[in-house]
Amino acid sequence: MIADRNKLKQRLDRATGHLETPIAAVDLAAFDDNAAQLVRRAGGKPVRVASKSVRCRELIERVLAKPGWHGVMAYTLPEAIWLVRAGVTDDVLLAYPTVDRTAIAELTGDPKLAAAITIMVDHPSHLDVVDQVTSPGKRPEVRLCIDLDSSWKPGPLHVGVRRSPVHSAAQASALARRLVARPGFQLVGLMSYEAQIAGVGDAPPRQALRGSAIRLMQSRSYPEIVKRRAEAVAAVREHADLEFVNGGGTGSVAVTSADPVVTEVTAGSGLYGPTLFDAYRQWQPTPAAFFALSVVRRPAPRIATVLGGGWIASGPAERSRLPQPYLPEGLRFKPDEGAGEVQTPLLGAVADKLRPGDRVWFRHAKAGELCEHVNELQLIDGATATPAPTYRGEGHAWLG
């Protein structure tokens, strides 16, 4: 393993040696292998790419050109519109409800966009916003997808993320009834994202008891969502002919695709293989995305300080959201400083071998958030690096 890491570092350094840091890079061989593994795990069901986890148009196009991948799950409506207008895809599912009136006006003013984009809803008030922008008789039909809450609720507990208020089959049926009664809309899909399975690693490092508790929770949660999702889909289909039932994420592609009512799964983070997915037992993607910072000083023995480093991931403020020094192996953060915005001291015996100008390669905790820090990714093919603009590099900060 150390030899493999040394070879990877040599290849990354060789391919990007002419560039100044910070550098973000994606190893295309690992990216492509992860894409193929996700398709295999999907068991024949289409995989929709989560653009939030990629945030690079060239790489989204690359994965969509591969067998088994079809369609994009976008995270904002302006992004979805841009992807369609840019010719990246003609099939976009919006992952979250939108109240962006400017983007809604653009969507409802263009039949091509309206046919390509499905917006997410979990309450009739989302339709009210659309109607306020463009009345039903003055627009093409707007495609809708119901977001079914997939959290597990044993007794008074709530296990999972707080997403949709639609939890039961009865609630899904009631909402579907109201949606199909509204002119100017077409109910075409249902989505359920089981975050407590797809987004929670079941083998957190150095936390054996917590890992056991997570595995117990997931073993109880999965059969519950399979049963409830089937009931909800059946209830909604009494009101509308659904084109698709979407579920899952990188961490649950295999188990979600095994659910007979699910017609497609979503994945994105597994293409890059960030550190959060090191905590999964069933499948760990090959690390494919990295960023490099330069050593700028040696303040003491066994300490090397790099410029920058505070690329913290979203979520709970805890150690798991820190980027991790990866190459060379054997570096760790100084506990009382962590990853700093302008400087990051790194500890370890290997630090004594580093000199100002040497590089340390990190892995981000999450996937697409890496792209919010750089204007381009260096796509590594063998020993060659080719730049590809990120969303930021193309002038887009969809949540900025």
Contacts in CASP RR format, 6 or more apart in sequence:
PFRMAT RR
TARGET T0000
AUTHOR 0000-0000-0000
METHOD contacts of the structure
MODEL  1
MIADRNKLKQRLDRATGHLETPIAAVDLAAFDDNAAQLVRRAGGKPVRVA
SKSVRCRELIERVLAKPGWHGVMAYTLPEAIWLVRAGVTDDVLLAYPTVD
RTAIAELTGDPKLAAAITIMVDHPSHLDVVDQVTSPGKRPEVRLCIDLDS
SWKPGPLHVGVRRSPVHSAAQASALARRLVARPGFQLVGLMSYEAQIAGV
GDAPPRQALRGSAIRLMQSRSYPEIVKRRAEAVAAVREHADLEFVNGGGT
GSVAVTSADPVVTEVTAGSGLYGPTLFDAYRQWQPTPAAFFALSVVRRPA
PRIATVLGGGWIASGPAERSRLPQPYLPEGLRFKPDEGAGEVQTPLLGAV
ADKLRPGDRVWFRHAKAGELCEHVNELQLIDGATATPAPTYRGEGHAWLG
2 329 0 8 1.000
5 326 0 8 1.000
5 327 0 8 1.000
5 328 0 8 1.000
5 329 0 8 1.000
6 328 0 8 1.000
8 27 0 8 1.000
8 327 0 8 1.000
9 327 0 8 1.000
9 328 0 8 1.000
9 361 0 8 1.000
11 380 0 8 1.000
11 382 0 8 1.000
11 383 0 8 1.000
12 25 0 8 1.000
12 27 0 8 1.000
12 290 0 8 1.000
12 292 0 8 1.000
12 327 0 8 1.000
12 361 0 8 1.000
12 380 0 8 1.000
13 359 0 8 1.000
14 383 0 8 1.000
15 25 0 8 1.000
15 378 0 8 1.000
15 380 0 8 1.000
15 382 0 8 1.000
15 383 0 8 1.000
15 384 0 8 1.000
15 385 0 8 1.000
16 23 0 8 1.000
16 25 0 8 1.000
16 292 0 8 1.000
16 378 0 8 1.000
16 380 0 8 1.000
16 385 0 8 1.000
19 378 0 8 1.000
19 385 0 8 1.000
21 292 0 8 1.000
21 293 0 8 1.000
21 294 0 8 1.000
21 307 0 8 1.000
21 359 0 8 1.000
22 291 0 8 1.000
22 292 0 8 1.000
22 293 0 8 1.000
22 308 0 8 1.000
22 309 0 8 1.000
22 373 0 8 1.000
22 374 0 8 1.000
23 291 0 8 1.000
23 292 0 8 1.000
23 374 0 8 1.000
23 378 0 8 1.000
24 289 0 8 1.000
24 290 0 8 1.000
24 291 0 8 1.000
24 292 0 8 1.000
24 370 0 8 1.000
24 371 0 8 1.000
24 373 0 8 1.000
24 374 0 8 1.000
24 376 0 8 1.000
24 377 0 8 1.000
24 378 0 8 1.000
24 390 0 8 1.000
25 289 0 8 1.000
25 290 0 8 1.000
25 291 0 8 1.000
25 292 0 8 1.000
25 377 0 8 1.000
25 378 0 8 1.000
25 379 0 8 1.000
25 380 0 8 1.000
25 385 0 8 1.000
26 56 0 8 1.000
26 59 0 8 1.000
26 272 0 8 1.000
26 288 0 8 1.000
26 289 0 8 1.000
26 290 0 8 1.000
26 377 0 8 1.000
26 378 0 8 1.000
26 379 0 8 1.000
26 380 0 8 1.000
27 287 0 8 1.000
27 288 0 8 1.000
27 289 0 8 1.000
27 290 0 8 1.000
27 380 0 8 1.000
28 379 0 8 1.000
28 380 0 8 1.000
28 381 0 8 1.000
28 382 0 8 1.000
29 381 0 8 1.000
29 382 0 8 1.000
30 285 0 8 1.000
30 286 0 8 1.000
30 287 0 8 1.000
30 288 0 8 1.000
31 59 0 8 1.000
31 62 0 8 1.000
31 63 0 8 1.000
31 271 0 8 1.000
31 272 0 8 1.000
31 288 0 8 1.000
32 66 0 8 1.000
33 286 0 8 1.000
34 270 0 8 1.000
34 271 0 8 1.000
34 272 0 8 1.000
34 273 0 8 1.000
34 285 0 8 1.000
34 286 0 8 1.000
34 288 0 8 1.000
35 63 0 8 1.000
35 66 0 8 1.000
35 69 0 8 1.000
35 271 0 8 1.000
36 66 0 8 1.000
37 283 0 8 1.000
37 285 0 8 1.000
38 47 0 8 1.000
38 250 0 8 1.000
38 253 0 8 1.000
38 267 0 8 1.000
38 268 0 8 1.000
38 270 0 8 1.000
38 271 0 8 1.000
39 47 0 8 1.000
39 66 0 8 1.000
39 67 0 8 1.000
39 68 0 8 1.000
39 69 0 8 1.000
41 253 0 8 1.000
41 254 0 8 1.000
41 257 0 8 1.000
41 283 0 8 1.000
42 68 0 8 1.000
42 253 0 8 1.000
42 254 0 8 1.000
42 257 0 8 1.000
42 265 0 8 1.000
42 267 0 8 1.000
43 254 0 8 1.000
43 257 0 8 1.000
44 68 0 8 1.000
44 257 0 8 1.000
45 257 0 8 1.000
45 262 0 8 1.000
45 263 0 8 1.000
45 264 0 8 1.000
45 265 0 8 1.000
46 68 0 8 1.000
46 69 0 8 1.000
46 70 0 8 1.000
46 71 0 8 1.000
46 263 0 8 1.000
46 264 0 8 1.000
46 265 0 8 1.000
47 68 0 8 1.000
47 69 0 8 1.000
47 70 0 8 1.000
47 253 0 8 1.000
47 264 0 8 1.000
47 265 0 8 1.000
47 266 0 8 1.000
47 267 0 8 1.000
48 69 0 8 1.000
48 70 0 8 1.000
48 71 0 8 1.000
48 72 0 8 1.000
48 73 0 8 1.000
48 93 0 8 1.000
48 246 0 8 1.000
48 264 0 8 1.000
48 265 0 8 1.000
48 266 0 8 1.000
48 267 0 8 1.000
49 60 0 8 1.000
49 63 0 8 1.000
49 64 0 8 1.000
49 69 0 8 1.000
49 71 0 8 1.000
49 72 0 8 1.000
49 73 0 8 1.000
49 266 0 8 1.000
49 267 0 8 1.000
49 268 0 8 1.000
49 271 0 8 1.000
50 72 0 8 1.000
50 73 0 8 1.000
50 75 0 8 1.000
50 95 0 8 1.000
50 249 0 8 1.000
50 266 0 8 1.000
50 267 0 8 1.000
50 268 0 8 1.000
50 269 0 8 1.000
51 60 0 8 1.000
51 72 0 8 1.000
51 73 0 8 1.000
51 74 0 8 1.000
51 75 0 8 1.000
51 79 0 8 1.000
51 83 0 8 1.000
52 73 0 8 1.000
52 74 0 8 1.000
52 75 0 8 1.000
52 95 0 8 1.000
52 368 0 8 1.000
53 250 0 8 1.000
53 267 0 8 1.000
53 268 0 8 1.000
53 269 0 8 1.000
53 270 0 8 1.000
53 271 0 8 1.000
53 272 0 8 1.000
53 366 0 8 1.000
53 367 0 8 1.000
53 368 0 8 1.000
54 60 0 8 1.000
54 63 0 8 1.000
54 268 0 8 1.000
54 271 0 8 1.000
54 272 0 8 1.000
54 367 0 8 1.000
54 368 0 8 1.000
54 371 0 8 1.000
55 368 0 8 1.000
55 371 0 8 1.000
55 372 0 8 1.000
55 390 0 8 1.000
55 391 0 8 1.000
55 392 0 8 1.000
56 371 0 8 1.000
56 377 0 8 1.000
56 388 0 8 1.000
56 389 0 8 1.000
56 390 0 8 1.000
56 391 0 8 1.000
57 83 0 8 1.000
57 86 0 8 1.000
57 88 0 8 1.000
57 388 0 8 1.000
57 389 0 8 1.000
57 391 0 8 1.000
57 394 0 8 1.000
58 379 0 8 1.000
58 388 0 8 1.000
58 389 0 8 1.000
59 271 0 8 1.000
59 377 0 8 1.000
59 379 0 8 1.000
59 388 0 8 1.000
60 72 0 8 1.000
60 83 0 8 1.000
60 88 0 8 1.000
60 89 0 8 1.000
61 88 0 8 1.000
63 69 0 8 1.000
63 271 0 8 1.000
64 70 0 8 1.000
64 71 0 8 1.000
64 72 0 8 1.000
64 88 0 8 1.000
64 89 0 8 1.000
70 91 0 8 1.000
70 264 0 8 1.000
71 89 0 8 1.000
71 91 0 8 1.000
71 92 0 8 1.000
71 93 0 8 1.000
72 80 0 8 1.000
72 83 0 8 1.000
72 88 0 8 1.000
72 89 0 8 1.000
72 91 0 8 1.000
72 92 0 8 1.000
72 93 0 8 1.000
73 92 0 8 1.000
73 93 0 8 1.000
73 94 0 8 1.000
73 95 0 8 1.000
73 246 0 8 1.000
73 266 0 8 1.000
74 80 0 8 1.000
74 83 0 8 1.000
74 92 0 8 1.000
74 93 0 8 1.000
74 94 0 8 1.000
74 95 0 8 1.000
75 94 0 8 1.000
75 95 0 8 1.000
75 96 0 8 1.000
75 398 0 8 1.000
75 399 0 8 1.000
76 94 0 8 1.000
76 96 0 8 1.000
76 98 0 8 1.000
76 100 0 8 1.000
76 103 0 8 1.000
76 398 0 8 1.000
76 399 0 8 1.000
77 94 0 8 1.000
77 98 0 8 1.000
77 100 0 8 1.000
77 103 0 8 1.000
77 104 0 8 1.000
77 107 0 8 1.000
77 117 0 8 1.000
77 119 0 8 1.000
78 100 0 8 1.000
78 102 0 8 1.000
78 103 0 8 1.000
78 396 0 8 1.000
78 398 0 8 1.000
79 391 0 8 1.000
79 396 0 8 1.000
79 398 0 8 1.000
80 92 0 8 1.000
80 94 0 8 1.000
80 117 0 8 1.000
81 103 0 8 1.000
81 106 0 8 1.000
81 107 0 8 1.000
81 113 0 8 1.000
81 117 0 8 1.000
82 396 0 8 1.000
83 89 0 8 1.000
83 92 0 8 1.000
84 90 0 8 1.000
84 92 0 8 1.000
84 112 0 8 1.000
84 113 0 8 1.000
84 116 0 8 1.000
84 117 0 8 1.000
85 113 0 8 1.000
89 116 0 8 1.000
90 115 0 8 1.000
90 116 0 8 1.000
91 116 0 8 1.000
92 116 0 8 1.000
92 117 0 8 1.000
92 118 0 8 1.000
93 118 0 8 1.000
93 120 0 8 1.000
93 145 0 8 1.000
93 191 0 8 1.000
93 246 0 8 1.000
94 117 0 8 1.000
94 118 0 8 1.000
94 119 0 8 1.000
94 120 0 8 1.000
94 145 0 8 1.000
95 120 0 8 1.000
95 191 0 8 1.000
96 120 0 8 1.000
97 119 0 8 1.000
97 120 0 8 1.000
97 121 0 8 1.000
97 122 0 8 1.000
97 123 0 8 1.000
97 126 0 8 1.000
97 147 0 8 1.000
98 104 0 8 1.000
98 119 0 8 1.000
98 120 0 8 1.000
98 126 0 8 1.000
98 129 0 8 1.000
99 126 0 8 1.000
99 129 0 8 1.000
101 129 0 8 1.000
101 132 0 8 1.000
101 133 0 8 1.000
104 129 0 8 1.000
104 130 0 8 1.000
104 133 0 8 1.000
104 134 0 8 1.000
105 133 0 8 1.000
105 134 0 8 1.000
106 113 0 8 1.000
107 113 0 8 1.000
107 114 0 8 1.000
107 117 0 8 1.000
107 119 0 8 1.000
107 142 0 8 1.000
108 114 0 8 1.000
108 130 0 8 1.000
108 133 0 8 1.000
108 134 0 8 1.000
108 138 0 8 1.000
108 139 0 8 1.000
108 140 0 8 1.000
108 142 0 8 1.000
109 134 0 8 1.000
109 139 0 8 1.000
109 140 0 8 1.000
111 140 0 8 1.000
114 139 0 8 1.000
114 140 0 8 1.000
114 141 0 8 1.000
114 142 0 8 1.000
114 143 0 8 1.000
115 140 0 8 1.000
115 143 0 8 1.000
117 143 0 8 1.000
118 143 0 8 1.000
118 144 0 8 1.000
118 145 0 8 1.000
118 188 0 8 1.000
118 189 0 8 1.000
119 126 0 8 1.000
119 130 0 8 1.000
119 142 0 8 1.000
119 143 0 8 1.000
119 144 0 8 1.000
119 145 0 8 1.000
120 144 0 8 1.000
120 145 0 8 1.000
120 147 0 8 1.000
120 191 0 8 1.000
121 127 0 8 1.000
121 144 0 8 1.000
121 145 0 8 1.000
121 146 0 8 1.000
121 147 0 8 1.000
121 175 0 8 1.000
121 179 0 8 1.000
122 146 0 8 1.000
122 147 0 8 1.000
122 149 0 8 1.000
122 163 0 8 1.000
122 164 0 8 1.000
122 165 0 8 1.000
122 166 0 8 1.000
122 175 0 8 1.000
123 165 0 8 1.000
123 175 0 8 1.000
124 175 0 8 1.000
124 178 0 8 1.000
124 179 0 8 1.000
124 182 0 8 1.000
127 144 0 8 1.000
127 179 0 8 1.000
127 182 0 8 1.000
127 185 0 8 1.000
130 142 0 8 1.000
130 185 0 8 1.000
131 182 0 8 1.000
136 182 0 8 1.000
136 183 0 8 1.000
136 184 0 8 1.000
136 185 0 8 1.000
137 183 0 8 1.000
137 184 0 8 1.000
139 184 0 8 1.000
141 184 0 8 1.000
141 185 0 8 1.000
141 186 0 8 1.000
142 184 0 8 1.000
142 185 0 8 1.000
142 186 0 8 1.000
143 185 0 8 1.000
143 186 0 8 1.000
143 188 0 8 1.000
144 179 0 8 1.000
144 185 0 8 1.000
144 186 0 8 1.000
144 187 0 8 1.000
144 188 0 8 1.000
144 189 0 8 1.000
145 187 0 8 1.000
145 188 0 8 1.000
145 189 0 8 1.000
145 190 0 8 1.000
145 191 0 8 1.000
145 246 0 8 1.000
146 164 0 8 1.000
146 166 0 8 1.000
146 172 0 8 1.000
146 175 0 8 1.000
146 176 0 8 1.000
146 179 0 8 1.000
146 187 0 8 1.000
146 189 0 8 1.000
146 190 0 8 1.000
146 191 0 8 1.000
146 236 0 8 1.000
147 163 0 8 1.000
147 164 0 8 1.000
147 166 0 8 1.000
147 191 0 8 1.000
147 192 0 8 1.000
148 164 0 8 1.000
148 166 0 8 1.000
148 167 0 8 1.000
148 172 0 8 1.000
148 190 0 8 1.000
148 191 0 8 1.000
148 192 0 8 1.000
148 229 0 8 1.000
148 232 0 8 1.000
149 163 0 8 1.000
149 164 0 8 1.000
149 165 0 8 1.000
149 166 0 8 1.000
149 167 0 8 1.000
149 192 0 8 1.000
150 160 0 8 1.000
150 163 0 8 1.000
150 192 0 8 1.000
150 193 0 8 1.000
150 194 0 8 1.000
150 195 0 8 1.000
150 196 0 8 1.000
150 225 0 8 1.000
150 229 0 8 1.000
151 158 0 8 1.000
151 159 0 8 1.000
151 160 0 8 1.000
151 161 0 8 1.000
151 162 0 8 1.000
151 163 0 8 1.000
151 167 0 8 1.000
151 195 0 8 1.000
151 196 0 8 1.000
152 158 0 8 1.000
152 159 0 8 1.000
152 160 0 8 1.000
152 196 0 8 1.000
152 217 0 8 1.000
152 220 0 8 1.000
152 221 0 8 1.000
152 224 0 8 1.000
152 225 0 8 1.000
153 159 0 8 1.000
153 167 0 8 1.000
154 220 0 8 1.000
159 196 0 8 1.000
159 217 0 8 1.000
159 221 0 8 1.000
160 195 0 8 1.000
160 196 0 8 1.000
161 193 0 8 1.000
161 195 0 8 1.000
161 196 0 8 1.000
163 193 0 8 1.000
163 195 0 8 1.000
165 171 0 8 1.000
166 172 0 8 1.000
166 175 0 8 1.000
167 228 0 8 1.000
168 228 0 8 1.000
168 232 0 8 1.000
169 228 0 8 1.000
169 231 0 8 1.000
169 232 0 8 1.000
169 234 0 8 1.000
169 235 0 8 1.000
170 235 0 8 1.000
172 190 0 8 1.000
172 232 0 8 1.000
172 235 0 8 1.000
172 236 0 8 1.000
173 232 0 8 1.000
173 235 0 8 1.000
173 236 0 8 1.000
173 238 0 8 1.000
173 239 0 8 1.000
176 187 0 8 1.000
176 235 0 8 1.000
176 236 0 8 1.000
176 238 0 8 1.000
176 239 0 8 1.000
176 240 0 8 1.000
177 239 0 8 1.000
179 185 0 8 1.000
179 187 0 8 1.000
179 239 0 8 1.000
179 240 0 8 1.000
180 187 0 8 1.000
180 239 0 8 1.000
180 240 0 8 1.000
186 240 0 8 1.000
187 236 0 8 1.000
187 239 0 8 1.000
187 240 0 8 1.000
187 242 0 8 1.000
188 240 0 8 1.000
188 242 0 8 1.000
188 243 0 8 1.000
188 244 0 8 1.000
189 240 0 8 1.000
189 242 0 8 1.000
189 243 0 8 1.000
189 244 0 8 1.000
189 245 0 8 1.000
189 246 0 8 1.000
190 232 0 8 1.000
190 233 0 8 1.000
190 236 0 8 1.000
190 242 0 8 1.000
190 244 0 8 1.000
190 245 0 8 1.000
190 246 0 8 1.000
191 245 0 8 1.000
191 246 0 8 1.000
191 247 0 8 1.000
192 225 0 8 1.000
192 229 0 8 1.000
192 232 0 8 1.000
192 245 0 8 1.000
192 246 0 8 1.000
192 247 0 8 1.000
192 248 0 8 1.000
193 247 0 8 1.000
193 248 0 8 1.000
193 249 0 8 1.000
193 266 0 8 1.000
194 221 0 8 1.000
194 222 0 8 1.000
194 225 0 8 1.000
194 247 0 8 1.000
194 248 0 8 1.000
194 252 0 8 1.000
194 256 0 8 1.000
196 217 0 8 1.000
196 218 0 8 1.000
196 221 0 8 1.000
197 218 0 8 1.000
197 221 0 8 1.000
197 222 0 8 1.000
197 225 0 8 1.000
197 248 0 8 1.000
197 251 0 8 1.000
197 252 0 8 1.000
197 255 0 8 1.000
197 256 0 8 1.000
198 248 0 8 1.000
198 249 0 8 1.000
198 250 0 8 1.000
198 251 0 8 1.000
198 252 0 8 1.000
198 253 0 8 1.000
198 256 0 8 1.000
199 249 0 8 1.000
199 250 0 8 1.000
199 251 0 8 1.000
199 252 0 8 1.000
199 276 0 8 1.000
200 214 0 8 1.000
200 218 0 8 1.000
201 214 0 8 1.000
201 251 0 8 1.000
201 276 0 8 1.000
201 277 0 8 1.000
201 279 0 8 1.000
201 280 0 8 1.000
202 211 0 8 1.000
202 214 0 8 1.000
202 215 0 8 1.000
202 218 0 8 1.000
202 279 0 8 1.000
202 280 0 8 1.000
202 281 0 8 1.000
202 282 0 8 1.000
203 211 0 8 1.000
203 279 0 8 1.000
203 280 0 8 1.000
203 281 0 8 1.000
204 210 0 8 1.000
204 211 0 8 1.000
204 214 0 8 1.000
204 279 0 8 1.000
204 320 0 8 1.000
205 278 0 8 1.000
205 279 0 8 1.000
222 255 0 8 1.000
226 259 0 8 1.000
229 245 0 8 1.000
229 259 0 8 1.000
229 261 0 8 1.000
229 262 0 8 1.000
230 259 0 8 1.000
230 260 0 8 1.000
230 261 0 8 1.000
233 242 0 8 1.000
233 245 0 8 1.000
233 261 0 8 1.000
236 242 0 8 1.000
244 263 0 8 1.000
244 264 0 8 1.000
245 261 0 8 1.000
245 262 0 8 1.000
245 263 0 8 1.000
245 264 0 8 1.000
246 262 0 8 1.000
246 263 0 8 1.000
246 264 0 8 1.000
246 265 0 8 1.000
246 266 0 8 1.000
247 256 0 8 1.000
247 262 0 8 1.000
247 264 0 8 1.000
247 265 0 8 1.000
247 266 0 8 1.000
248 256 0 8 1.000
248 262 0 8 1.000
248 265 0 8 1.000
248 266 0 8 1.000
248 267 0 8 1.000
249 256 0 8 1.000
249 265 0 8 1.000
249 266 0 8 1.000
249 267 0 8 1.000
249 268 0 8 1.000
249 269 0 8 1.000
250 267 0 8 1.000
250 268 0 8 1.000
250 269 0 8 1.000
250 270 0 8 1.000
250 277 0 8 1.000
250 285 0 8 1.000
251 267 0 8 1.000
251 270 0 8 1.000
251 277 0 8 1.000
251 280 0 8 1.000
251 282 0 8 1.000
251 283 0 8 1.000
252 265 0 8 1.000
253 265 0 8 1.000
253 267 0 8 1.000
254 282 0 8 1.000
254 283 0 8 1.000
256 262 0 8 1.000
256 265 0 8 1.000
257 265 0 8 1.000
268 367 0 8 1.000
269 276 0 8 1.000
269 277 0 8 1.000
269 285 0 8 1.000
269 366 0 8 1.000
269 367 0 8 1.000
269 368 0 8 1.000
270 277 0 8 1.000
270 285 0 8 1.000
270 367 0 8 1.000
271 285 0 8 1.000
271 288 0 8 1.000
271 367 0 8 1.000
272 285 0 8 1.000
272 288 0 8 1.000
272 289 0 8 1.000
272 364 0 8 1.000
272 367 0 8 1.000
272 368 0 8 1.000
272 370 0 8 1.000
273 284 0 8 1.000
273 285 0 8 1.000
273 286 0 8 1.000
273 287 0 8 1.000
273 288 0 8 1.000
273 289 0 8 1.000
273 363 0 8 1.000
273 367 0 8 1.000
274 289 0 8 1.000
274 313 0 8 1.000
274 363 0 8 1.000
274 364 0 8 1.000
274 365 0 8 1.000
274 366 0 8 1.000
274 367 0 8 1.000
274 370 0 8 1.000
275 320 0 8 1.000
275 323 0 8 1.000
275 324 0 8 1.000
275 363 0 8 1.000
275 364 0 8 1.000
275 365 0 8 1.000
276 313 0 8 1.000
276 320 0 8 1.000
276 365 0 8 1.000
276 366 0 8 1.000
277 284 0 8 1.000
277 285 0 8 1.000
278 284 0 8 1.000
279 320 0 8 1.000
287 326 0 8 1.000
287 363 0 8 1.000
289 363 0 8 1.000
289 364 0 8 1.000
289 367 0 8 1.000
289 368 0 8 1.000
289 370 0 8 1.000
289 377 0 8 1.000
290 326 0 8 1.000
290 327 0 8 1.000
290 361 0 8 1.000
290 362 0 8 1.000
290 363 0 8 1.000
291 311 0 8 1.000
291 323 0 8 1.000
291 361 0 8 1.000
291 362 0 8 1.000
291 364 0 8 1.000
291 370 0 8 1.000
291 373 0 8 1.000
291 374 0 8 1.000
292 359 0 8 1.000
292 360 0 8 1.000
292 361 0 8 1.000
292 362 0 8 1.000
293 306 0 8 1.000
293 307 0 8 1.000
293 308 0 8 1.000
293 309 0 8 1.000
293 344 0 8 1.000
293 359 0 8 1.000
293 360 0 8 1.000
293 362 0 8 1.000
294 306 0 8 1.000
294 307 0 8 1.000
294 356 0 8 1.000
294 357 0 8 1.000
294 358 0 8 1.000
294 359 0 8 1.000
294 360 0 8 1.000
295 304 0 8 1.000
295 305 0 8 1.000
295 306 0 8 1.000
295 354 0 8 1.000
295 355 0 8 1.000
295 356 0 8 1.000
295 357 0 8 1.000
295 358 0 8 1.000
295 359 0 8 1.000
295 360 0 8 1.000
296 305 0 8 1.000
296 306 0 8 1.000
296 307 0 8 1.000
296 343 0 8 1.000
296 356 0 8 1.000
296 357 0 8 1.000
297 304 0 8 1.000
297 305 0 8 1.000
297 356 0 8 1.000
298 304 0 8 1.000
298 305 0 8 1.000
298 351 0 8 1.000
298 354 0 8 1.000
298 355 0 8 1.000
298 356 0 8 1.000
299 305 0 8 1.000
299 345 0 8 1.000
301 352 0 8 1.000
302 347 0 8 1.000
302 348 0 8 1.000
302 349 0 8 1.000
302 351 0 8 1.000
302 352 0 8 1.000
303 334 0 8 1.000
303 345 0 8 1.000
303 346 0 8 1.000
303 347 0 8 1.000
303 348 0 8 1.000
303 351 0 8 1.000
304 331 0 8 1.000
304 345 0 8 1.000
304 346 0 8 1.000
304 351 0 8 1.000
304 354 0 8 1.000
304 358 0 8 1.000
304 360 0 8 1.000
305 343 0 8 1.000
305 344 0 8 1.000
305 345 0 8 1.000
305 346 0 8 1.000
306 343 0 8 1.000
306 344 0 8 1.000
306 346 0 8 1.000
306 360 0 8 1.000
307 342 0 8 1.000
307 343 0 8 1.000
308 339 0 8 1.000
308 340 0 8 1.000
308 341 0 8 1.000
308 342 0 8 1.000
308 343 0 8 1.000
308 344 0 8 1.000
309 323 0 8 1.000
309 339 0 8 1.000
309 340 0 8 1.000
309 341 0 8 1.000
309 344 0 8 1.000
309 362 0 8 1.000
310 323 0 8 1.000
310 339 0 8 1.000
310 340 0 8 1.000
310 341 0 8 1.000
310 344 0 8 1.000
311 323 0 8 1.000
311 339 0 8 1.000
311 362 0 8 1.000
311 364 0 8 1.000
311 369 0 8 1.000
311 370 0 8 1.000
311 373 0 8 1.000
312 321 0 8 1.000
312 322 0 8 1.000
312 323 0 8 1.000
312 339 0 8 1.000
312 365 0 8 1.000
313 321 0 8 1.000
313 322 0 8 1.000
313 323 0 8 1.000
313 364 0 8 1.000
313 365 0 8 1.000
313 366 0 8 1.000
313 369 0 8 1.000
314 321 0 8 1.000
314 366 0 8 1.000
314 369 0 8 1.000
315 321 0 8 1.000
320 365 0 8 1.000
321 365 0 8 1.000
321 366 0 8 1.000
322 333 0 8 1.000
322 338 0 8 1.000
322 339 0 8 1.000
322 365 0 8 1.000
323 339 0 8 1.000
323 362 0 8 1.000
323 363 0 8 1.000
323 364 0 8 1.000
323 365 0 8 1.000
324 362 0 8 1.000
324 363 0 8 1.000
324 365 0 8 1.000
325 331 0 8 1.000
325 332 0 8 1.000
325 333 0 8 1.000
325 346 0 8 1.000
325 360 0 8 1.000
325 361 0 8 1.000
325 362 0 8 1.000
326 361 0 8 1.000
326 362 0 8 1.000
326 363 0 8 1.000
327 360 0 8 1.000
327 361 0 8 1.000
328 350 0 8 1.000
328 353 0 8 1.000
328 354 0 8 1.000
328 360 0 8 1.000
329 350 0 8 1.000
330 348 0 8 1.000
330 349 0 8 1.000
330 350 0 8 1.000
331 346 0 8 1.000
331 347 0 8 1.000
331 348 0 8 1.000
331 350 0 8 1.000
331 351 0 8 1.000
331 360 0 8 1.000
332 346 0 8 1.000
332 347 0 8 1.000
332 348 0 8 1.000
333 339 0 8 1.000
333 344 0 8 1.000
333 345 0 8 1.000
333 346 0 8 1.000
333 347 0 8 1.000
334 345 0 8 1.000
334 346 0 8 1.000
334 347 0 8 1.000
337 344 0 8 1.000
337 345 0 8 1.000
338 344 0 8 1.000
346 360 0 8 1.000
354 360 0 8 1.000
364 370 0 8 1.000
371 377 0 8 1.000
371 390 0 8 1.000
371 391 0 8 1.000
371 392 0 8 1.000
372 390 0 8 1.000
372 392 0 8 1.000
372 397 0 8 1.000
373 392 0 8 1.000
374 390 0 8 1.000
374 392 0 8 1.000
374 393 0 8 1.000
375 389 0 8 1.000
375 390 0 8 1.000
375 392 0 8 1.000
375 393 0 8 1.000
376 387 0 8 1.000
376 388 0 8 1.000
376 389 0 8 1.000
376 390 0 8 1.000
376 393 0 8 1.000
377 387 0 8 1.000
377 388 0 8 1.000
377 390 0 8 1.000
378 385 0 8 1.000
378 386 0 8 1.000
378 387 0 8 1.000
378 388 0 8 1.000
379 385 0 8 1.000
379 386 0 8 1.000
379 387 0 8 1.000
379 388 0 8 1.000
391 397 0 8 1.000
391 398 0 8 1.000
END
